[in-house]
Amino acid sequence: ISRYEVQKSENGLSFRTIKNIASARLSSISNYIFSDYAPSIGTNYYRIKVYNNNGTVNLSKVFRIYFGNVGNAVFIYPNPSGSELTVRFAAVSKGKYQLSILSITGQRILTMPFYHDGNDKTLHINMPPTMARGIYQLFVIDKVQFYKQSFLVK
């Protein structure tokens, strides 16, 4: 390996190089350390671009790291939604939760318990095919935390 590039993205698609690191060129394992002192609030995506001596280039898997206050971020997309709703838990505390979807009139559409390990992750929910167009509310509740997001079904 001739060198490494640490790359960053705010959307997980468009990456830019934030650090070039020369290879130690040792036959044994080498450790490299880099800190991003200017992370964006929210999710930051990172990957390593590896330049090999033979001219080829490899990319590492993408790592997603959330920077911000714990317990303040449940996101829904797409919004408006259709047959599937994606709920992203970014910096939500570890614990047992109940997720509920209610219509604007309070009719319970779906309720499901789930355990969240505290890591930034997404949950995909297949919406009932009988859901009418309109505004709905998603509630994520445990003994201490309470999150609420509104979304539109088209």
BABA-176334 format. One record per residue: x negated, y, z of N, C-alpha, C, CB in turn; residue in one letter. Coordinates in steps of 0.2 Angstrom, whole numbers, plus 5000, padded with zeros to 4 digits. Glycine has a CB too. Layout:
# residues N
XYZXYZXYZXYZA/...
***
This chain:
# residues 154
499649945000500050005000499650065000500550005006I/499750114996499350174995499650235000499350194988S/500350235000500550285005501350275006500450355001R/501550315011502250305012502550375012502350275020Y/503250385011503650445011504250435016503850475004E/504250475021504850475025505350515022504750495033V/505950485020506450525017507150535021506650495010Q/507450585020508050605024508650625020507850655030K/509250615022509850635019510350655024510050585014S/510750705022511350715027511950685024511450795027E/511950655018512550625016512450545014512850655009N/511850525015511650455013511550435006512250415016G/511650485002511550474994510950514992512250494991L/510950574993510350624991509850624996510650694989S/509250594995508650594999508150644997508450525000F/507850675002507250715001506650695005507450795002R/506050705003505450685007505350735012504850675002T/505250715019505150765024504450745027505650755030I/504150695025503450685027503050635023503450655035K/502450645021502050605017501550575022501650635011N/501450505022500950475026500450435022501350435032I/499850445023499350405019499350335023498650435019A/499250285019499150215021498450205025499250165016S/498450175030497850155034497450105030497950135041A/497750075025497350025021497049965025496950055016R/497349945030497049895034497349825032497049905042L/496949775033497249705032497749685037496649655030S/497649715043498049695049498649745049497649695055S/499149735054499749775054499549845057500249735059I/499849895054499749965056500349995059499350005051S/500350035064500950065066500850135064501050055074N/501450165062501550235061502050265065501650245053Y/501950335067502450365071502650435067502250375078I/503250445067503550515064504150535068503650505057F/504150595070504750625073505050675069504550645080S/505750675068506050725065506250785070506750705061D/505950835070506050895075506550935072505350925076Y/506850925067507450965064508050925062507151015059A/508250885066508850845064509450885063508950785069P/509850865058510550895057511050875063510850885050S/511450915065511950895070512450845066512450955072I/512550795069512950735065512550685063513350765059G/512750645058512350595055511750615051512750545052T/511150585052510550595048510450525045509950625052N/510250515039510050455036509350455034510550445029Y/508950405036508250405034508050335031507850405041Y/507550345027507250285023506550295022507650265017R/506150245021505450245019505350225012505050195024I/505050265008504850255001504150225001504950314996K/503950164999503350134999503050134992503350065002V/502450164992502050164985501550114986501750244984Y/501550064981501050014982500450024977501449944979N/499949994978499250004974499349984967498749964977N/499849944966499949924959500449964955500249854958N/500650024958501050074954501750064956500950064947G/501950004959502749994960502950034966502849924961T/503550044967503850084973504450044976504150154970V/504450034982504950004986505350054991504649944989N/505950034992506350074997506550035003506950114994L/506450055009506750025015507450025015506450055021S/507749985019508549995020508650065023508849945025K/509250095023509350155026509550155033509950195021V/509350195037509450195044509850255046508850195049F/510450245049510850305051510850315058511650285049R/510650385060510550405067510950465068509850415068I/511350465073511850525075511450565080512450495078Y/511450635079511150685083511750725085510550725080F/511850735092512350775094512550755101512950785090G/513150785104513350765110513750705110513850825113N/513650665115514050595115514750605117513750555121V/515250565113515950565115516350625112515950575122G/516150645106516450695103516650685095516150765103N/516550625093516550615086516950555083515950625083A/517550555082517950505078518150535071518550475082V/517950505066518150535059518550485055517450555055F/518950515051519450475047519250495040520150485049I/519250445036519150455029519450395025518450475026Y/519650395019519750455015520450485018519850445008P/520450555018521050585020521250645015520950625027N/521750635011522350585012522050515011522950595008P/522450465014522250395013522750355009522150355020S/522550295008523050255004523150185008522850234997G/522850135004522950065007522450045013522950015002S/521950085013521350075018521150135021520750035015E/521050135028520850195032520150175035521350215037L/519750215034519050205038518950255043518450215032T/518850225049518750265055518050255057519250235061V/517650315058516950315060516850335067516550355055R/516550295071516350315078515650335078516550255082F/515550405078514850435079514850465086514750485073A/514350435090514250455096514850445101514050535096A/515150395100515750375105515450325110516350345101V/515550345116515350305122515550225121515550325128S/515050185123515150115123515750095128514550075126K/516150045126516750025130517249995126517050085133G/517849975130518449945127518949995126518649885132K/519149995119519650045117520250015114519350095112Y/520850055114521450035111521450085105522050035115Q/521550065099521650105093522450105091521250085087L/522750155090523450155088523550205083523950175094S/524050195078524250235073524950245074524050205066I/525150315075525850325076526050375070525950365083L/526750375068526950415064527050485067527650395061S/527250535063527350605066527950605071527350655061I/528350555070528950555074528850505081529550525071T/528250485081528050445087528150365086528450465093G/528350345080528450275079527750235078528850265072Q/527650185082527050145082526950105076526950105089R/526450115072526350085066525850025067526050125060I/525350035071524849985072524549995079524349985066L/524349945082523949945089523549895089524449945095T/522849905090522349855091521849865096522049835084M/521649815100521149835105520449815101521149785111P/519949855103519249835100518749855105519149875094F/518149825105517549845109517049885105517249775112Y/516849935107516349985103515749975107516650055103H/515149955104514549945107514150015108514149905103D/514450075106514050135107513650155101513650125113G/513550115096513250135090513650175085512850075087N/513350215081513750245075513950185071513250295072D/514550175070514850125065515550145063514850055069K/515750105058516350115055516850055056516350135047T/517450065056517950015056518450025050518350015063L/518549975046519049975041519649945043518749945034H/520249985042520949965043521349955037521250015049I/521649905036522049895030522749915033522149815028N/523049965029523649995031524249955029523750075028M/524749955033525349915031525649935024525849915036P/525749895020526049915013526649955013526049855009P/527049945019527649985020527650055022528149945024T/527050075024526950145026527150195021526250155028M/527650235023527850295019527350345019528550315022A/527450395014527050455013527150495019527150495007R/526650525022526750575027526150585032527350555031G/526250615037525750635042525750585047525750705045I/525150555049525050505054524550525059524950435052Y/524550495065524050515070523750455072524350555076Q/523050455073522650395075522450415083522050385071L/522550375087522350385094521850325096522950385099F/521250345099520750295102520750315109520050305098V/520850265113520950275120520550225124521650285122I/520250245129520050195135520250225141519250185134D/519950205147520150225153519950305155519850185159K/519450325151519150395152519250435146518450395154V/519050405140519050445134519650445130518450415129Q/519850495126520450505122520250545116520950545126F/520350515110520150545104520850545100519650505100Y/520950595096521550595092521350635085522150645095K/521550605080521450635073522150625069520850595069Q/522250675065522850665061522650655054523250735061S/523050615050522850605043523450595039522450535042F/523350605032523950605028523950535024523950665023L/524550505023524550445018524950475012524950385021V/524550465006524850485000525250434997524250504995K/
***
